[in-house]
Amino acid sequence: MKTLLLLLTIVSIYQLQAQNNRMADGGGAYNMNQEYTECLSNEQRLIIRQQLNENINYLKSEGKINNNNSINGGNPVHPLFVWPVTKSVAAPYNNVWSISNHVDHNPNFPNALQDWNCGNRTYDTNGGYNHQGLDIFTWPFTLYQMDNNQAVVVAAADGIILLKSNGNFDRSCAFNNNNWNAVYIQHADGSESWYGHLKNGSLTTKIPGDFIAAGEYVGIVGSSGNSTAPHLHFEVYNSSGGLVDTYNGPCNSWSASNDTWWQNQKPYLDPKINAVLSHSAPPQFNSCPTTEVPNINNSFSNGSNVVLAIYLADQLANTSVNMVLRRPDNSIQSNWNFSLVNQFSASWWYWTFPAFEMTQQGIYQFTATYQGSSVTHNFMYGNLSVAENEITKFSITPNPARESFTIDFNDNSVIENVSLFDMLGKAVFQSNSSEKTISIAGLSKGVYSVKIVTQEGSFSSKIVKQ
């Protein structure tokens, strides 16, 4: 009896520690492979400006730009930009970016730095280059994102494409004199936005002279040209050719841009959760140019360990993040706070849950809450019964899914209709076609039963909507 009580006490102590004091098994700051070099040499800028001027003159002759170097008859008011980087539909993250550098307002060098907020989130070089744009790097898994087209560059405002540069090597990791892949857009007031370091072959199919709308696809974030890791270099000039810092702040006193150029200017520090993920093993962050190995896994067999991880952008010092892991029956398995001591532009932290802690089969929910915002990730643990998932007959991918999923049979079966039911048995979707790809964008997050009817009969499975 005493032995039993001792074991129960030990288990209770362990569970209490798991609830309140689960230290991270690993992680830390992510340091972008950043060498502070000029994105473009003076010679490259002169060539680009010459090409832009030639194209502007041609577009004038075609009537697509008027004699004031502006479209649509001109607009004296500069545009207000949307954010130029977004995630692809297939990206399994909450967000895909963080900021490494702003425009440098201090003309002196070296190491004489001042950004729009009077900080030093910028750089200069020994040769006299002061950073002339906004650097937005991808996070997490920056090369993996590039390889899988997960970080999308979009037009910051309506405009006319002036110039495209494509066909250049896009996996730069160190200082070089390579040309970058880029798109250059002119806006209604005659201002220009430049989108540099894009992935080779990813540029919009539109050509110079074509209209492009705000938020429309431009390319994929890459590492072409003088770059040390995938990021977007976003550079802006006003209608008079003056360099613009698009942010309004106490240390932006330039006459070219002393007000904000953003529809919604983001704060100087923008702490957020970029991803909450489950892994079969801790991810491997390899050195450029080797792609990271994320080891992302959303379906675990019985007896497997589970690695849960969070990926933060602009981690603030002396803050904390709360994590909650819920079992399939919605009971709380672990609820813990993790203290963040330092400030990092990007960080990641992971926790390993051994198999003996995974006591139920089904859908687990892992939720991280940071600075008032929560992100939930669902994953499956254990083996579903044949009645729940006749996996030998067909597959559903991806699962969990965000926007849509695809049904693939292992034979020549033809789908006649597909129905989805919520956990209360209510039908929430029905398709009477042979379409294999099913949109679930309008459904709430959760677990749904899928019924698939073919000429051979009906089959069932489950889908998790994230």
C-alpha positions in Angstrom: 0.0 0.0 0.0 2.8 2.4 0.9 4.5 1.5 -2.4 1.3 2.3 -4.3 0.9 5.7 -2.5 4.5 6.5 -3.3 4.0 5.8 -7.0 0.9 7.9 -7.0 2.7 10.7 -5.3 5.6 10.5 -7.9 3.1 10.5 -10.8 1.3 13.5 -9.3 4.5 15.5 -8.8 5.5 14.6 -12.4 2.2 15.7 -13.8 2.3 19.0 -11.8 5.8 19.7 -13.2 4.6 18.9 -16.7 1.6 21.3 -16.2 3.5 24.3 -14.9 7.3 23.9 -15.4 8.0 22.2 -18.8 11.4 23.6 -19.9 12.1 23.8 -23.6 14.2 20.9 -24.9 15.9 23.1 -27.4 15.7 26.1 -29.7 16.8 29.7 -29.4 17.5 32.6 -31.7 17.4 32.2 -35.4 20.2 34.2 -36.9 19.7 35.0 -40.5 22.8 34.3 -42.6 23.4 38.1 -42.8 26.5 39.7 -44.2 26.2 43.4 -44.4 26.8 44.1 -48.0 25.2 46.4 -50.5 22.1 44.8 -52.2 23.1 46.6 -55.5 26.4 48.1 -56.5 26.5 51.7 -57.9 27.2 50.2 -61.3 24.1 47.9 -61.1 21.9 50.8 -60.0 23.0 52.9 -62.9 22.2 50.1 -65.3 18.8 49.5 -63.8 18.0 53.2 -63.9 19.0 53.4 -67.6 16.8 50.4 -68.4 13.9 51.9 -66.4 14.2 55.2 -68.3 14.3 53.4 -71.6 11.2 51.5 -70.8 9.4 54.6 -69.5 10.1 56.4 -72.7 8.8 53.4 -74.7 5.6 53.2 -72.5 5.1 56.9 -73.1 5.1 56.3 -76.8 2.6 53.6 -76.4 0.3 55.8 -74.3 0.5 53.7 -71.2 2.4 56.4 -69.2 1.8 60.1 -69.8 4.4 62.8 -70.2 4.5 63.3 -66.4 5.8 59.8 -66.0 2.6 58.7 -64.4 -0.4 56.5 -65.2 -4.1 57.2 -65.3 -3.5 60.9 -65.9 -1.4 61.3 -62.8 -2.2 61.5 -59.1 -0.5 64.0 -56.8 -1.0 61.7 -53.7 1.5 58.9 -53.2 0.0 55.4 -52.8 -0.6 53.7 -49.5 0.9 50.3 -49.6 -0.3 46.8 -48.6 2.3 44.5 -47.1 4.4 43.0 -49.9 4.9 39.5 -48.5 2.2 37.0 -47.8 2.0 33.2 -47.3 0.9 30.7 -50.0 -2.3 28.9 -49.5 -0.4 25.6 -48.9 2.0 27.0 -46.3 1.4 25.3 -42.9 2.3 28.5 -40.9 0.5 31.3 -39.3 2.9 33.8 -40.8 6.0 33.6 -43.0 8.2 36.7 -42.4 10.0 39.0 -40.0 12.1 42.2 -40.6 15.9 42.4 -40.5 16.7 45.9 -41.8 15.1 49.2 -42.4 16.4 52.2 -44.4 19.5 53.8 -42.9 19.0 57.6 -42.2 22.5 58.3 -41.0 24.7 59.1 -44.0 27.9 58.5 -42.1 29.7 55.1 -42.1 30.7 52.6 -40.9 28.5 51.6 -38.0 26.7 54.9 -37.9 23.2 53.7 -37.9 19.8 55.3 -37.5 16.4 53.9 -38.7 13.1 55.7 -38.8 12.4 54.9 -35.2 15.8 56.2 -34.0 17.0 52.7 -33.5 19.7 50.7 -35.3 17.7 48.1 -37.1 19.6 48.8 -40.3 23.2 48.7 -41.6 25.9 50.4 -43.6 29.2 49.2 -45.0 32.8 50.2 -44.9 32.5 51.2 -48.6 29.9 53.9 -47.8 26.7 52.1 -48.6 23.7 53.0 -46.4 20.9 50.5 -46.6 18.3 51.9 -49.0 15.3 49.6 -48.5 13.3 47.3 -46.3 14.6 43.8 -45.8 11.8 41.2 -45.1 13.2 37.7 -44.4 11.3 34.5 -44.4 10.7 32.5 -41.1 10.6 29.7 -40.3 12.6 27.4 -42.7 13.8 30.2 -45.1 15.3 28.0 -47.8 12.5 25.4 -47.4 10.0 28.1 -48.0 11.8 29.2 -51.1 12.0 25.7 -52.5 8.3 25.2 -51.9 7.1 28.6 -53.0 5.6 29.4 -49.5 6.5 33.1 -49.2 4.8 35.1 -51.9 5.7 38.7 -53.0 2.7 40.8 -54.0 2.4 44.3 -55.5 2.2 46.9 -52.7 0.0 49.1 -54.7 -1.7 49.4 -58.1 0.7 50.2 -60.9 2.3 49.5 -64.3 5.1 47.0 -64.5 8.2 48.9 -65.8 10.8 46.2 -65.9 11.5 42.6 -65.0 14.9 40.9 -64.4 14.8 37.1 -64.4 17.1 34.1 -65.1 19.7 34.8 -62.4 21.1 32.4 -59.8 18.8 32.5 -56.7 20.7 30.6 -53.9 23.3 33.2 -52.9 24.8 32.8 -49.4 27.7 35.3 -49.4 28.9 38.5 -51.0 29.0 38.5 -54.8 28.5 40.7 -57.8 25.6 38.7 -59.3 22.5 40.3 -60.7 19.2 39.8 -58.9 15.8 38.8 -60.1 13.4 41.7 -59.6 10.2 43.4 -60.6 9.9 47.2 -60.8 6.4 48.9 -60.7 5.4 52.5 -61.2 2.3 53.8 -59.4 -0.3 56.5 -60.3 1.7 59.4 -58.9 4.9 58.4 -60.7 6.5 56.7 -57.7 8.3 53.4 -58.0 8.5 50.2 -55.9 11.3 47.7 -56.4 11.1 44.0 -55.5 14.5 42.4 -55.4 16.2 39.0 -54.7 13.3 37.0 -56.1 13.5 33.3 -56.9 14.6 32.5 -60.4 11.7 31.6 -62.7 9.0 32.7 -60.2 8.3 36.2 -61.6 4.8 37.2 -62.7 4.0 36.3 -66.3 2.9 39.9 -66.9 5.2 42.1 -69.0 6.3 45.7 -68.9 3.3 47.9 -69.7 0.8 45.6 -68.0 -1.3 46.8 -65.1 -0.8 45.0 -61.8 -3.2 45.4 -58.8 -2.3 45.8 -55.2 -2.0 42.4 -53.6 -1.4 40.7 -57.0 1.3 38.1 -57.4 4.8 39.4 -58.2 7.1 36.4 -57.4 8.6 34.2 -54.7 11.0 35.4 -52.0 14.5 34.1 -53.0 18.2 34.9 -52.6 19.3 36.1 -56.0 22.0 38.8 -56.5 24.1 40.1 -53.7 22.3 38.3 -50.9 23.2 36.0 -48.1 19.8 34.4 -47.4 16.3 34.5 -48.9 14.6 37.8 -48.3 12.7 40.6 -50.1 14.5 43.9 -50.6 11.7 46.4 -51.0 12.9 49.8 -52.2 10.8 52.8 -53.0 11.3 56.1 -54.9 9.0 59.1 -55.1 7.9 60.7 -58.3 10.9 63.0 -58.3 13.3 60.1 -57.9 14.0 60.6 -54.2 14.6 57.6 -52.0 11.6 56.9 -49.7 11.5 55.5 -46.3 7.9 54.2 -46.2 7.7 54.4 -42.4 6.6 57.5 -40.5 8.6 58.0 -37.3 10.6 60.4 -35.1 13.8 59.9 -37.1 12.4 60.0 -40.6 12.7 63.7 -41.5 13.3 63.3 -45.2 11.2 65.6 -47.3 10.8 62.8 -49.8 8.8 60.7 -47.3 8.0 62.3 -44.0 4.7 60.5 -43.7 3.7 56.9 -43.8 3.3 55.1 -47.1 1.4 52.2 -45.5 -2.3 51.6 -45.3 -1.6 50.1 -41.9 1.9 50.9 -40.7 3.3 48.0 -38.7 4.9 48.7 -35.3 8.6 48.9 -35.0 8.6 45.7 -33.0 5.8 43.4 -34.1 5.8 40.3 -31.8 3.8 37.4 -33.3 3.6 33.7 -33.6 4.7 32.6 -37.1 4.0 28.9 -36.6 2.9 26.3 -34.2 3.9 22.8 -35.5 4.3 19.2 -34.6 7.4 17.3 -35.7 8.7 13.7 -35.8 12.1 15.0 -34.6 13.5 18.4 -34.0 14.0 20.3 -37.3 17.5 20.6 -38.7 18.7 24.1 -39.5 21.4 23.6 -42.1 23.9 26.1 -43.3 23.1 27.9 -46.6 22.7 26.7 -49.3 21.5 23.4 -47.8 17.7 23.4 -47.3 16.5 22.9 -43.7 14.9 19.6 -42.8 11.6 20.6 -41.0 10.6 17.1 -40.0 7.0 18.3 -39.9 4.5 15.5 -39.0 0.8 15.7 -38.4 0.0 12.0 -37.9 1.8 9.9 -35.4 1.5 6.1 -34.9 1.2 4.6 -31.4 4.4 4.5 -29.5 5.9 7.6 -31.2 7.3 10.6 -29.5 5.9 13.9 -30.4 7.9 17.1 -30.8 5.9 20.3 -30.5 7.4 23.6 -31.5 6.7 27.3 -31.7 8.3 29.9 -34.1 8.2 33.5 -33.1 9.0 36.8 -34.9 10.2 39.8 -32.9 10.4 37.9 -29.6 10.3 40.5 -26.8 12.6 40.3 -23.8 11.0 39.5 -20.4 7.8 38.2 -21.8 6.3 34.7 -21.8 4.3 32.4 -24.0 1.6 30.1 -22.8 1.2 26.6 -24.2 -1.8 24.2 -23.8 -1.9 20.7 -25.1 -5.4 19.1 -25.2 -6.2 15.5 -25.5 -8.8 14.1 -28.0 -11.4 14.2 -25.3 -10.7 17.9 -24.8 -9.1 17.4 -21.4 -5.9 19.3 -20.7 -2.7 17.2 -20.8 -0.3 20.1 -20.3 -0.6 23.8 -19.6 2.6 25.7 -19.1 4.2 29.1 -19.5 7.7 29.6 -21.0 9.7 32.7 -20.1 11.4 34.6 -22.9 14.5 36.3 -21.6 16.0 38.0 -24.7 14.8 40.0 -27.6 15.2 38.2 -31.0 14.0 39.1 -34.5 13.2 35.4 -34.9 13.2 32.5 -32.5 12.1 28.9 -32.1 11.5 26.6 -29.1 10.5 22.9 -28.9 9.3 20.4 -26.4 9.4 16.6 -26.7 6.4 14.6 -25.4 7.4 10.9 -24.9 5.1 8.2 -26.1 4.0 7.3 -22.5 2.5 10.7 -22.1 0.3 10.3 -25.2 -2.5 8.3 -23.5 -5.3 8.8 -26.0 -5.8 8.1 -29.7 -7.3 10.8 -31.9 -6.9 14.5 -32.6 -4.7 16.5 -30.2 -4.8 20.4 -30.1 -1.7 22.3 -29.3 -2.3 26.1 -28.7 0.3 28.8 -28.2 -0.7 32.2 -26.9 1.7 35.2 -27.2 1.0 38.9 -26.6 -2.7 38.3 -26.7 -2.8 36.2 -29.9 -3.4 32.4 -30.0 -2.5 29.9 -32.7 -3.8 26.3 -32.6 -2.3 23.3 -34.4 -4.0 19.9 -34.6 -2.3 16.6 -35.1 -3.4 13.0 -35.0 -2.1 10.4 -32.6 -2.7 6.6 -32.9 -4.1 4.4 -35.5 -7.6 5.0 -36.8 -9.8 2.0 -37.2 -10.7 0.7 -40.7 -14.2 2.0 -40.2 -12.8 5.5 -39.7 -10.2 5.5 -42.4 -9.9 2.9 -45.1 -6.4 4.2 -45.9 -5.6 1.2 -48.1 -8.3 2.3 -50.6 -7.6 6.1 -50.8 -5.7 8.9 -49.3 -6.6 12.4 -48.2 -3.9 15.1 -48.4 -3.1 17.3 -46.8 -4.6 16.3 -43.4 -4.9 18.5 -41.4 -5.8 21.1 -44.1 -6.4 24.8 -44.1 -8.1 25.7 -47.4 -8.8 22.4 -49.3 -7.9 18.8 -49.5 -7.6 16.2 -52.3 -8.9 12.7 -52.4 -6.7 10.2 -54.3 -7.9 6.6 -54.8 -5.3 3.8 -55.3 -7.3 2.4 -58.2 -9.5 3.8 -60.9 -12.5 4.5 -58.7 -14.5 7.5 -59.8 -16.1 9.8 -57.1 -19.8 10.3 -57.4 -20.3 12.6 -54.4 -18.5 13.8 -51.3 -20.2 14.8 -48.0 -18.7 16.4 -44.9 -20.3 16.2 -41.4 -19.4 18.0 -38.2 -18.9 16.1 -34.9 -22.6 16.4 -34.1 -23.5 14.7 -37.4 -24.8 17.8 -39.2 -24.0 17.9 -42.9 -21.9 20.9 -43.7 -20.9 20.2 -47.3 -22.0 18.1 -50.2 -20.7 17.8 -53.7 -22.4 15.8 -56.5 -19.4 15.8 -58.9 -16.3 13.8 -59.5 -14.1 16.6 -58.3 -11.3 15.3 -56.2 -10.3 18.6 -54.6 -12.7 19.8 -51.9 -12.7 23.4 -50.6 -13.1 23.8 -46.8 -12.1 27.4 -46.6 -15.5 28.4 -45.3 -15.6 25.8 -42.5 -14.7 26.5 -38.9 -11.6 24.8 -37.4 -12.2 21.3 -36.1 -12.6 17.6 -37.0 -15.1 16.6 -39.8 -16.2 13.2 -41.1 -15.8 12.7 -44.8 -18.1 10.3 -46.7 -17.1 9.4 -50.3 -19.4 7.6 -52.6 -18.2 5.7 -55.7 -19.8 3.1 -57.9 -18.2 0.5 -55.7 -19.8 1.8 -52.5 -19.2 4.4 -49.8 -16.0 5.1 -47.8 -15.4 7.2 -44.8 -12.5 9.1 -43.3 -11.8 12.2 -41.2 -10.3 15.6 -42.0 -9.0 18.1 -39.6 -9.6 21.8 -40.6 -6.9 24.1 -39.2 
